[in-house]
Amino acid sequence: MEQETLGGIFTRRFGPPPRAGAPATLLVHGLGLSGRYFVPLAERLAARGRTVLVPDLPGNARSRAAARGASSPERAAADLARWHRRLALGPSLVVANSVGCQVAAALAARAPGLVRRLVLTGPALEPGTSGWRLCGRLLADAPREPLSLLAVAASDYLVTGPLRIAGSFRYALRDAAASFEANLRRVSAPTLVLRGRGDTIASGPWVRHVARTVVDGRAVEVPGAAHAAHYSAPDAVAERIESFTTEVHA
């Protein structure tokens, strides 16, 4: 793993260096987190020869200083699009988790030329669900995750800061109510919607709804995993991503 500032954003790189015009695999973290919890999956995808880039989105963790305050999914998507263009990457595979799925959907809807395929893992913030109920689902999910993940999340939340996290959460709730599904309907890239079977945040019916909403989507579940399936079951998630990316589409 290499760690450096690329395109103005702190980025973890796995596998070969990015090349202008060549595709890469981008991993997009959730609310208030860093890319650290994507390391197990990034290592497995890079072992298959991929260039894997894991940015800390502006305002979060080690890219905290790259934004002045809390960021909305739409703003984060615009930041990610600028970063992608600065690196001159080709159309890429984008893998996102939780609220990062809202960022990835906005990116794929508004800059379709940058996204070759999309993987949404545990898309959070189902429209119509209150913030308090979502917090309850998060608390219910925590005992189902590895203790090491909880330690990483707690550390990242401290670095990002509670005020920014609260502000970003409010923006994400508004996006879920007003823009998320509209963005999903505009996603033309083949999309895999993935859910850990024990996920208390992204329900099975919601995940299947997301898969039906995009133009070309399918939903799969990973046994023995919860909301952060990419962390607790990285081998299974990597296998599903590889199968998805090698499918032939008309």
Backbone as CSV, one residue per row, in Angstrom:
resi,resn,N_x,N_y,N_z,CA_x,CA_y,CA_z,C_x,C_y,C_z
1,MET,0.835,-1.201,0.000,0.000,0.000,0.000,0.869,1.249,0.000
2,GLU,0.537,2.200,-0.859,1.173,3.510,-0.883,0.163,4.546,-0.410
3,GLN,0.637,5.523,0.352,-0.233,6.591,0.832,0.341,7.926,0.378
4,GLU,-0.490,8.711,-0.295,-0.012,9.982,-0.817,-1.192,10.878,-1.137
5,THR,-0.918,12.134,-1.381,-1.946,13.064,-1.828,-1.973,13.036,-3.346
6,LEU,-3.093,12.604,-3.896,-3.292,12.546,-5.347,-4.462,13.448,-5.707
7,GLY,-4.251,14.330,-6.659,-5.342,15.192,-7.087,-5.906,16.041,-5.970
8,GLY,-5.087,16.354,-4.963,-5.528,17.200,-3.864,-6.217,16.474,-2.733
9,ILE,-6.319,15.135,-2.812,-7.022,14.348,-1.793,-6.095,13.249,-1.287
10,PHE,-6.060,13.047,0.032,-5.268,11.945,0.583,-5.824,10.625,0.058
11,THR,-4.939,9.778,-0.474,-5.362,8.561,-1.165,-4.455,7.393,-0.798
12,ARG,-5.069,6.250,-0.562,-4.326,4.989,-0.407,-4.354,4.273,-1.755
13,ARG,-3.169,3.828,-2.190,-3.091,3.144,-3.481,-2.598,1.724,-3.296
14,PHE,-3.252,0.810,-3.997,-2.887,-0.602,-3.990,-2.712,-1.044,-5.440
15,GLY,-1.736,-1.917,-5.666,-1.527,-2.405,-7.019,-0.730,-1.433,-7.859
16,PRO,-0.783,-1.587,-9.189,0.022,-0.734,-10.076,-0.376,0.733,-9.959
17,PRO,0.561,1.650,-10.211,0.230,3.083,-10.199,-0.817,3.410,-11.263
18,PRO,-1.637,4.429,-11.026,-2.633,4.818,-12.042,-1.953,5.382,-13.284
19,ARG,-2.541,5.103,-14.428,-2.014,5.602,-15.698,-3.088,6.426,-16.395
20,ALA,-2.679,7.486,-17.033,-3.616,8.354,-17.743,-4.400,7.549,-18.779
21,GLY,-5.705,7.682,-18.746,-6.572,7.000,-19.698,-6.917,5.576,-19.339
22,ALA,-6.242,5.022,-18.319,-6.494,3.627,-17.932,-7.553,3.586,-16.823
23,PRO,-8.368,2.538,-16.804,-9.367,2.434,-15.740,-8.712,2.104,-14.408
24,ALA,-9.405,2.430,-13.343,-8.966,2.069,-12.000,-10.186,1.577,-11.229
25,THR,-9.948,1.073,-10.040,-11.027,0.703,-9.130,-11.005,1.693,-7.979
26,LEU,-12.112,2.396,-7.763,-12.210,3.429,-6.737,-13.122,2.937,-5.621
27,LEU,-12.678,3.068,-4.382,-13.455,2.641,-3.232,-13.879,3.873,-2.446
28,VAL,-15.194,4.028,-2.221,-15.760,5.247,-1.646,-16.362,4.935,-0.280
29,HIS,-15.790,5.552,0.758,-16.185,5.244,2.134,-17.493,5.915,2.542
30,GLY,-17.967,5.542,3.721,-19.203,6.076,4.255,-19.009,7.317,5.111
31,LEU,-20.061,7.722,5.780,-20.147,8.977,6.517,-19.100,9.081,7.628
32,GLY,-18.287,10.133,7.591,-17.345,10.430,8.649,-16.134,9.525,8.728
33,LEU,-16.038,8.554,7.846,-14.978,7.557,7.907,-13.814,7.926,6.996
34,SER,-12.799,7.080,7.003,-11.700,7.174,6.055,-11.738,5.936,5.165
35,GLY,-10.761,5.834,4.293,-10.683,4.644,3.453,-10.059,3.448,4.143
36,ARG,-9.673,3.589,5.422,-8.955,2.498,6.099,-9.770,1.208,6.161
37,TYR,-11.085,1.319,6.319,-11.857,0.082,6.458,-12.065,-0.632,5.128
38,PHE,-11.547,-0.043,4.046,-11.570,-0.712,2.742,-10.276,-1.485,2.472
39,VAL,-9.297,-1.386,3.366,-8.005,-2.012,3.102,-8.112,-3.509,2.815
40,PRO,-8.870,-4.308,3.597,-8.935,-5.749,3.290,-9.439,-6.036,1.875
41,LEU,-10.461,-5.321,1.446,-10.978,-5.533,0.092,-9.999,-5.008,-0.949
42,ALA,-9.403,-3.846,-0.692,-8.449,-3.273,-1.647,-7.281,-4.211,-1.894
43,GLU,-6.790,-4.829,-0.841,-5.669,-5.758,-0.988,-6.053,-6.934,-1.875
44,ARG,-7.247,-7.441,-1.724,-7.669,-8.601,-2.517,-7.926,-8.222,-3.965
45,LEU,-8.485,-7.058,-4.205,-8.699,-6.625,-5.588,-7.366,-6.312,-6.274
46,ALA,-6.432,-5.715,-5.539,-5.123,-5.410,-6.121,-4.351,-6.689,-6.440
47,ALA,-4.559,-7.727,-5.636,-3.878,-9.000,-5.881,-4.302,-9.612,-7.214
48,ARG,-5.419,-9.155,-7.751,-5.907,-9.627,-9.049,-5.439,-8.714,-10.182
49,GLY,-4.503,-7.809,-9.880,-3.900,-6.962,-10.906,-4.534,-5.609,-11.080
50,ARG,-5.481,-5.253,-10.243,-6.163,-3.969,-10.379,-5.370,-2.828,-9.754
51,THR,-5.495,-1.647,-10.316,-5.080,-0.418,-9.653,-6.246,0.027,-8.786
52,VAL,-6.051,0.039,-7.475,-7.125,0.355,-6.536,-6.775,1.645,-5.806
53,LEU,-7.664,2.617,-5.872,-7.465,3.913,-5.227,-8.560,4.127,-4.188
54,VAL,-8.129,4.499,-2.979,-9.067,4.649,-1.864,-8.882,6.043,-1.266
55,PRO,-9.635,7.027,-1.742,-9.465,8.385,-1.222,-10.227,8.596,0.090
56,ASP,-9.692,9.465,0.946,-10.476,10.035,2.034,-11.181,11.247,1.439
57,LEU,-12.495,11.224,1.373,-13.221,12.318,0.736,-12.989,13.634,1.483
58,PRO,-12.978,14.763,0.769,-12.731,16.055,1.419,-13.652,16.281,2.617
59,GLY,-13.047,16.726,3.724,-13.792,16.949,4.959,-13.748,15.788,5.915
60,ASN,-13.206,14.641,5.455,-13.174,13.434,6.259,-11.743,13.008,6.562
61,ALA,-11.524,12.575,7.811,-10.278,11.934,8.226,-9.055,12.707,7.718
62,ARG,-8.171,12.048,6.941,-6.915,12.695,6.550,-7.086,13.700,5.413
63,SER,-8.301,13.818,4.880,-8.615,14.898,3.934,-9.515,15.947,4.597
64,ARG,-9.500,15.979,5.920,-10.382,16.901,6.649,-10.149,18.347,6.233
65,ALA,-8.893,18.730,6.043,-8.556,20.114,5.715,-8.905,20.487,4.274
66,ALA,-9.297,19.506,3.454,-9.613,19.791,2.052,-11.010,20.377,1.879
67,ALA,-11.787,20.466,2.950,-13.113,21.084,2.914,-13.295,21.895,4.192
68,ARG,-14.035,22.967,4.099,-14.189,23.857,5.250,-15.186,23.338,6.275
69,GLY,-16.145,22.572,5.867,-17.169,22.098,6.789,-17.775,20.801,6.324
70,ALA,-18.996,20.535,6.805,-19.699,19.312,6.428,-19.972,19.302,4.931
71,SER,-20.007,18.099,4.366,-20.185,17.955,2.922,-21.428,17.134,2.617
72,SER,-22.141,17.531,1.582,-23.301,16.770,1.116,-22.851,15.698,0.138
73,PRO,-23.689,14.669,-0.112,-23.329,13.671,-1.128,-23.086,14.285,-2.504
74,GLU,-23.879,15.288,-2.875,-23.695,15.917,-4.184,-22.340,16.636,-4.265
75,ARG,-21.985,17.334,-3.189,-20.693,18.027,-3.185,-19.548,17.025,-3.197
76,ALA,-19.682,15.967,-2.412,-18.640,14.940,-2.395,-18.480,14.304,-3.770
77,ALA,-19.602,14.094,-4.485,-19.537,13.525,-5.837,-18.816,14.479,-6.789
78,ALA,-19.077,15.771,-6.645,-18.385,16.752,-7.486,-16.891,16.768,-7.180
79,ASP,-16.544,16.673,-5.887,-15.130,16.603,-5.503,-14.471,15.353,-6.095
80,LEU,-15.183,14.236,-6.046,-14.647,12.980,-6.564,-14.475,13.047,-8.080
81,ALA,-15.417,13.684,-8.762,-15.305,13.831,-10.215,-14.088,14.676,-10.590
82,ARG,-13.864,15.777,-9.856,-12.680,16.619,-10.131,-11.397,15.840,-9.880
83,TRP,-11.373,15.086,-8.797,-10.202,14.260,-8.473,-9.934,13.241,-9.576
84,HIS,-10.981,12.581,-10.061,-10.867,11.594,-11.138,-10.287,12.241,-12.390
85,ARG,-10.759,13.429,-12.721,-10.293,14.114,-13.936,-8.859,14.610,-13.784
86,ARG,-8.492,15.050,-12.578,-7.115,15.487,-12.358,-6.130,14.347,-12.564
87,LEU,-6.550,13.140,-12.205,-5.697,11.973,-12.391,-5.780,11.422,-13.809
88,ALA,-6.710,11.978,-14.625,-6.877,11.567,-16.024,-7.151,10.074,-16.148
89,LEU,-7.936,9.535,-15.225,-8.268,8.112,-15.259,-9.292,7.817,-16.343
90,GLY,-9.289,6.573,-16.812,-10.330,6.131,-17.715,-11.590,5.787,-16.933
91,PRO,-12.686,5.421,-17.630,-13.908,5.014,-16.933,-13.602,3.888,-15.946
92,SER,-14.051,4.043,-14.717,-13.583,3.193,-13.632,-14.699,2.386,-12.981
93,LEU,-14.297,1.337,-12.289,-15.187,0.605,-11.406,-15.244,1.366,-10.089
94,VAL,-16.449,1.717,-9.643,-16.619,2.453,-8.392,-17.358,1.562,-7.405
95,VAL,-16.731,1.330,-6.250,-17.305,0.494,-5.193,-17.526,1.387,-3.980
96,ALA,-18.761,1.438,-3.478,-19.086,2.332,-2.365,-19.789,1.565,-1.258
97,ASN,-19.727,2.155,-0.063,-20.406,1.564,1.096,-21.232,2.619,1.810
98,SER,-22.402,2.205,2.291,-23.244,3.010,3.164,-23.606,4.344,2.508
99,VAL,-23.398,5.473,3.199,-23.713,6.780,2.617,-22.825,7.069,1.409
100,GLY,-21.677,6.411,1.320,-20.857,6.535,0.127,-21.594,6.099,-1.130
101,CYS,-22.626,5.259,-0.970,-23.425,4.852,-2.130,-24.190,6.034,-2.712
102,GLN,-24.599,6.980,-1.865,-25.257,8.180,-2.370,-24.276,9.029,-3.171
103,VAL,-23.038,9.101,-2.704,-22.002,9.822,-3.431,-21.745,9.157,-4.783
104,ALA,-21.612,7.832,-4.775,-21.324,7.095,-6.004,-22.473,7.199,-7.001
105,ALA,-23.717,7.157,-6.507,-24.874,7.283,-7.403,-24.908,8.662,-8.048
106,ALA,-24.604,9.700,-7.259,-24.573,11.049,-7.817,-23.464,11.182,-8.850
107,LEU,-22.312,10.563,-8.584,-21.208,10.591,-9.543,-21.599,9.904,-10.845
108,ALA,-22.182,8.709,-10.739,-22.550,7.949,-11.939,-23.667,8.630,-12.721
109,ALA,-24.557,9.336,-12.022,-25.664,10.020,-12.702,-25.199,11.286,-13.402
110,ARG,-24.297,12.019,-12.755,-23.904,13.337,-13.259,-22.648,13.325,-14.115
111,ALA,-21.836,12.279,-13.967,-20.614,12.155,-14.781,-20.506,10.716,-15.271
112,PRO,-21.464,10.276,-16.094,-21.507,8.859,-16.492,-20.267,8.388,-17.220
113,GLY,-19.551,9.292,-17.867,-18.352,8.896,-18.586,-17.210,8.470,-17.678
114,LEU,-17.323,8.748,-16.382,-16.259,8.391,-15.441,-16.464,7.020,-14.817
115,VAL,-17.677,6.466,-14.946,-18.029,5.232,-14.232,-18.355,4.126,-15.228
116,ARG,-17.523,3.091,-15.225,-17.764,1.948,-16.103,-18.768,0.991,-15.480
117,ARG,-18.560,0.654,-14.219,-19.480,-0.196,-13.453,-19.536,0.306,-12.026
118,LEU,-20.629,-0.060,-11.359,-20.886,0.465,-10.026,-21.239,-0.681,-9.086
119,VAL,-20.653,-0.666,-7.885,-20.991,-1.631,-6.841,-21.418,-0.844,-5.609
120,LEU,-22.661,-1.018,-5.195,-23.201,-0.341,-4.018,-23.336,-1.365,-2.899
121,THR,-22.548,-1.199,-1.846,-22.515,-2.146,-0.741,-23.225,-1.554,0.464
122,GLY,-24.345,-2.152,0.844,-25.095,-1.662,1.996,-25.561,-0.231,1.845
123,PRO,-26.261,0.116,0.739,-26.712,1.505,0.577,-27.597,1.930,1.744
124,ALA,-27.190,2.981,2.429,-27.881,3.392,3.651,-28.908,4.480,3.365
125,LEU,-29.557,4.924,4.411,-30.487,6.046,4.393,-31.658,5.819,3.437
126,GLU,-32.397,4.793,3.745,-33.635,4.513,3.017,-34.581,5.697,3.173
127,PRO,-35.129,6.230,2.075,-36.007,7.402,2.173,-37.185,7.144,3.111
128,GLY,-37.541,8.170,3.870,-38.680,8.058,4.780,-38.327,7.534,6.154
129,THR,-37.089,7.081,6.350,-36.662,6.599,7.659,-36.071,7.764,8.437
130,SER,-36.513,7.957,9.660,-36.046,9.089,10.456,-34.590,8.906,10.873
131,GLY,-33.958,10.036,11.209,-32.584,9.983,11.685,-32.437,9.159,12.946
132,TRP,-33.416,9.266,13.852,-33.353,8.494,15.094,-33.448,7.001,14.821
133,ARG,-34.314,6.634,13.889,-34.448,5.207,13.568,-33.179,4.675,12.915
134,LEU,-32.575,5.496,12.071,-31.323,5.085,11.440,-30.211,4.916,12.470
135,CYS,-30.185,5.817,13.461,-29.190,5.662,14.535,-29.427,4.365,15.300
136,GLY,-30.697,4.023,15.503,-31.008,2.760,16.167,-30.543,1.562,15.366
137,ARG,-30.692,1.631,14.047,-30.229,0.529,13.187,-28.706,0.416,13.226
138,LEU,-28.031,1.568,13.291,-26.571,1.556,13.375,-26.110,0.900,14.672
139,LEU,-26.769,1.235,15.772,-26.421,0.625,17.056,-26.682,-0.875,17.036
140,ALA,-27.754,-1.295,16.350,-28.060,-2.727,16.259,-27.033,-3.459,15.404
141,ASP,-26.457,-2.758,14.442,-25.471,-3.388,13.557,-24.124,-3.562,14.236
142,ALA,-23.776,-2.630,15.134,-22.429,-2.616,15.722,-21.992,-3.954,16.315
143,PRO,-22.844,-4.664,17.101,-22.392,-5.942,17.664,-22.153,-7.028,16.613
144,ARG,-22.627,-6.808,15.387,-22.464,-7.801,14.323,-21.178,-7.595,13.528
145,GLU,-20.474,-6.480,13.813,-19.247,-6.166,13.095,-18.027,-6.590,13.913
146,PRO,-16.885,-6.850,13.258,-15.649,-7.168,14.003,-15.244,-6.014,14.916
147,LEU,-14.689,-6.350,16.062,-14.230,-5.314,16.990,-13.182,-4.415,16.353
148,SER,-12.353,-4.978,15.492,-11.323,-4.172,14.836,-11.939,-3.085,13.952
149,LEU,-13.081,-3.372,13.332,-13.756,-2.368,12.520,-14.287,-1.246,13.406
150,LEU,-14.864,-1.597,14.547,-15.396,-0.582,15.456,-14.276,0.342,15.933
151,ALA,-13.081,-0.207,16.155,-11.945,0.605,16.570,-11.537,1.578,15.464
152,VAL,-11.503,1.088,14.226,-11.163,1.954,13.091,-12.196,3.071,12.960
153,ALA,-13.482,2.714,13.039,-14.543,3.708,12.890,-14.468,4.764,13.989
154,ALA,-14.272,4.322,15.237,-14.206,5.274,16.349,-13.054,6.259,16.156
155,SER,-11.902,5.759,15.725,-10.748,6.626,15.484,-11.031,7.619,14.364
156,ASP,-11.624,7.150,13.279,-11.939,8.034,12.150,-12.950,9.105,12.553
157,TYR,-13.960,8.726,13.328,-14.972,9.687,13.751,-14.347,10.802,14.594
158,LEU,-13.389,10.445,15.430,-12.719,11.447,16.255,-11.931,12.432,15.391
159,VAL,-11.264,11.922,14.354,-10.475,12.796,13.479,-11.394,13.701,12.656
160,THR,-12.441,13.129,12.081,-13.367,13.932,11.280,-14.084,14.949,12.151
161,GLY,-14.515,14.532,13.331,-15.141,15.450,14.280,-16.651,15.332,14.309
162,PRO,-17.248,15.376,15.506,-18.694,15.173,15.632,-19.536,16.227,14.941
163,LEU,-19.095,17.477,14.928,-19.894,18.524,14.289,-19.976,18.312,12.782
164,ARG,-18.850,17.953,12.171,-18.872,17.689,10.724,-19.718,16.459,10.418
165,ILE,-19.589,15.437,11.248,-20.371,14.219,11.016,-21.861,14.530,11.119
166,ALA,-22.259,15.292,12.139,-23.667,15.647,12.300,-24.172,16.456,11.108
167,GLY,-23.361,17.413,10.654,-23.763,18.203,9.497,-23.876,17.369,8.238
168,SER,-22.917,16.479,8.025,-22.959,15.609,6.847,-24.138,14.650,6.911
169,PHE,-24.482,14.194,8.117,-25.636,13.311,8.281,-26.922,14.030,7.885
170,ARG,-27.061,15.293,8.275,-28.247,16.067,7.882,-28.311,16.218,6.363
171,TYR,-27.165,16.518,5.751,-27.146,16.623,4.289,-27.530,15.283,3.643
172,ALA,-27.027,14.186,4.206,-27.300,12.868,3.626,-28.773,12.510,3.751
173,LEU,-29.406,12.880,4.876,-30.846,12.636,5.034,-31.645,13.402,3.984
174,ARG,-31.259,14.655,3.744,-31.951,15.443,2.720,-31.751,14.832,1.335
175,ASP,-30.537,14.369,1.070,-30.255,13.736,-0.221,-31.083,12.467,-0.397
176,ALA,-31.217,11.690,0.678,-31.999,10.454,0.599,-33.460,10.760,0.293
177,ALA,-33.969,11.856,0.848,-35.373,12.205,0.645,-35.628,12.829,-0.719
178,ALA,-34.616,13.533,-1.263,-34.876,14.331,-2.462,-34.154,13.889,-3.719
179,SER,-32.933,13.340,-3.597,-32.095,13.152,-4.786,-31.638,11.731,-5.050
180,PHE,-31.504,10.911,-4.012,-30.860,9.612,-4.168,-31.547,8.759,-5.221
181,GLU,-32.855,8.556,-5.093,-33.558,7.698,-6.048,-33.567,8.306,-7.447
182,ALA,-33.647,9.638,-7.531,-33.582,10.287,-8.845,-32.228,10.030,-9.501
183,ASN,-31.165,10.094,-8.706,-29.840,9.778,-9.248,-29.752,8.319,-9.674
184,LEU,-30.309,7.424,-8.866,-30.282,6.001,-9.212,-30.956,5.749,-10.556
185,ARG,-32.072,6.424,-10.798,-32.783,6.222,-12.072,-31.955,6.681,-13.268
186,ARG,-30.985,7.557,-13.023,-30.141,8.068,-14.120,-28.867,7.261,-14.305
187,VAL,-28.630,6.273,-13.434,-27.418,5.471,-13.525,-27.553,4.467,-14.670
188,SER,-26.720,4.594,-15.680,-26.768,3.684,-16.828,-25.716,2.589,-16.735
189,ALA,-24.714,2.755,-15.878,-23.663,1.744,-15.746,-24.222,0.477,-15.107
190,PRO,-23.795,-0.702,-15.562,-24.200,-1.935,-14.878,-23.875,-1.828,-13.387
191,THR,-24.826,-2.223,-12.554,-24.705,-1.984,-11.112,-24.985,-3.247,-10.317
192,LEU,-24.100,-3.542,-9.379,-24.277,-4.629,-8.420,-24.596,-4.002,-7.069
193,VAL,-25.717,-4.408,-6.485,-26.100,-3.915,-5.160,-25.904,-5.075,-4.185
194,LEU,-24.987,-4.897,-3.270,-24.524,-5.987,-2.426,-24.885,-5.700,-0.969
195,ARG,-25.308,-6.740,-0.264,-25.728,-6.579,1.136,-25.234,-7.746,1.965
196,GLY,-24.645,-7.455,3.133,-24.376,-8.497,4.108,-25.703,-8.998,4.662
197,ARG,-25.871,-10.285,4.760,-27.169,-10.839,5.158,-27.602,-10.387,6.550
198,GLY,-26.636,-10.042,7.403,-26.964,-9.581,8.745,-27.062,-8.076,8.878
199,ASP,-27.083,-7.349,7.779,-27.109,-5.886,7.802,-28.434,-5.381,8.366
200,THR,-28.382,-4.602,9.446,-29.596,-4.030,10.027,-29.887,-2.635,9.483
201,ILE,-28.961,-2.068,8.701,-29.120,-0.701,8.196,-29.735,-0.695,6.795
202,ALA,-29.179,-1.481,5.887,-29.712,-1.611,4.526,-30.524,-2.900,4.463
203,SER,-31.828,-2.783,4.484,-32.694,-3.963,4.517,-32.711,-4.681,3.170
204,GLY,-33.100,-5.953,3.191,-33.201,-6.726,1.956,-34.160,-6.105,0.954
205,PRO,-35.387,-5.733,1.363,-36.312,-5.112,0.406,-35.763,-3.807,-0.187
206,TRP,-35.082,-3.009,0.630,-34.528,-1.752,0.119,-33.421,-2.016,-0.890
207,VAL,-32.548,-2.957,-0.607,-31.456,-3.281,-1.524,-32.013,-3.782,-2.856
208,ARG,-33.027,-4.609,-2.804,-33.641,-5.086,-4.054,-34.321,-3.939,-4.800
209,HIS,-34.907,-3.002,-4.071,-35.504,-1.827,-4.707,-34.445,-0.997,-5.425
210,VAL,-33.304,-0.791,-4.768,-32.207,-0.042,-5.396,-31.778,-0.726,-6.695
211,ALA,-31.653,-2.048,-6.666,-31.231,-2.790,-7.860,-32.252,-2.660,-8.992
212,ARG,-33.529,-2.569,-8.642,-34.563,-2.403,-9.667,-34.621,-0.979,-10.206
213,THR,-34.158,-0.021,-9.424,-34.284,1.386,-9.807,-33.263,1.795,-10.863
214,VAL,-32.054,1.268,-10.784,-31.058,1.585,-11.810,-31.436,0.879,-13.112
215,VAL,-30.849,1.344,-14.202,-31.196,0.779,-15.515,-30.824,-0.694,-15.615
216,ASP,-29.646,-1.054,-15.107,-29.128,-2.426,-15.236,-28.544,-2.841,-13.890
217,GLY,-29.395,-3.376,-13.010,-28.937,-3.712,-11.674,-29.321,-5.104,-11.252
218,ARG,-28.555,-5.642,-10.319,-28.886,-6.920,-9.710,-28.418,-6.886,-8.258
219,ALA,-29.117,-7.614,-7.382,-28.813,-7.619,-5.955,-28.300,-8.983,-5.531
220,VAL,-27.309,-8.975,-4.631,-26.782,-10.218,-4.070,-26.563,-10.017,-2.574
221,GLU,-26.566,-11.130,-1.830,-26.296,-11.089,-0.399,-25.053,-11.902,-0.078
222,VAL,-24.362,-11.473,0.984,-23.174,-12.173,1.447,-23.481,-12.757,2.824
223,PRO,-23.518,-14.083,2.963,-23.774,-14.679,4.275,-22.656,-14.363,5.266
224,GLY,-23.024,-14.304,6.530,-22.027,-14.127,7.566,-21.431,-12.743,7.654
225,ALA,-22.081,-11.744,7.063,-21.580,-10.374,7.085,-22.723,-9.430,7.427
226,ALA,-22.361,-8.219,7.869,-23.365,-7.215,8.191,-23.174,-6.000,7.284
227,HIS,-23.255,-4.788,7.842,-23.261,-3.594,7.001,-21.944,-3.391,6.261
228,ALA,-20.832,-3.674,6.914,-19.510,-3.510,6.278,-19.022,-4.855,5.763
229,ALA,-19.763,-5.438,4.840,-19.411,-6.765,4.312,-18.028,-6.765,3.675
230,HIS,-17.636,-5.646,3.092,-16.320,-5.565,2.448,-15.186,-5.717,3.445
231,TYR,-15.450,-5.422,4.726,-14.430,-5.543,5.762,-14.456,-6.922,6.411
232,SER,-15.632,-7.403,6.747,-15.724,-8.669,7.479,-15.667,-9.889,6.564
233,ALA,-16.014,-9.719,5.297,-15.994,-10.837,4.338,-15.354,-10.382,3.031
234,PRO,-14.103,-9.906,3.072,-13.495,-9.337,1.862,-13.294,-10.339,0.741
235,ASP,-13.015,-11.597,1.072,-12.825,-12.595,0.008,-14.121,-12.822,-0.761
236,ALA,-15.225,-12.969,-0.025,-16.520,-13.195,-0.670,-16.941,-11.991,-1.496
237,VAL,-16.714,-10.796,-0.967,-17.088,-9.591,-1.710,-16.214,-9.436,-2.951
238,ALA,-14.916,-9.683,-2.826,-14.025,-9.597,-3.985,-14.439,-10.582,-5.071
239,GLU,-14.823,-11.790,-4.682,-15.259,-12.783,-5.659,-16.509,-12.319,-6.397
240,ARG,-17.446,-11.729,-5.661,-18.677,-11.251,-6.299,-18.395,-10.073,-7.217
241,ILE,-17.480,-9.224,-6.826,-17.109,-8.103,-7.691,-16.424,-8.597,-8.960
242,GLU,-15.530,-9.552,-8.827,-14.838,-10.082,-10.007,-15.810,-10.772,-10.956
243,SER,-16.739,-11.539,-10.406,-17.745,-12.192,-11.262,-18.583,-11.155,-11.998
244,PHE,-18.951,-10.104,-11.280,-19.764,-9.038,-11.865,-19.016,-8.308,-12.980
245,THR,-17.743,-8.020,-12.754,-16.995,-7.233,-13.723,-16.595,-8.027,-14.960
246,THR,-16.638,-9.345,-14.872,-16.291,-10.153,-16.050,-17.518,-10.563,-16.846
247,GLU,-18.716,-10.194,-16.380,-19.924,-10.496,-17.141,-19.916,-9.703,-18.440
248,VAL,-20.493,-10.275,-19.472,-20.600,-9.603,-20.769,-21.956,-8.926,-20.835
249,HIS,-21.964,-7.631,-21.135,-23.203,-6.884,-21.295,-23.340,-6.434,-22.735
250,ALA,-24.562,-6.480,-23.177,-24.839,-6.047,-24.551,-24.685,-4.542,-24.686
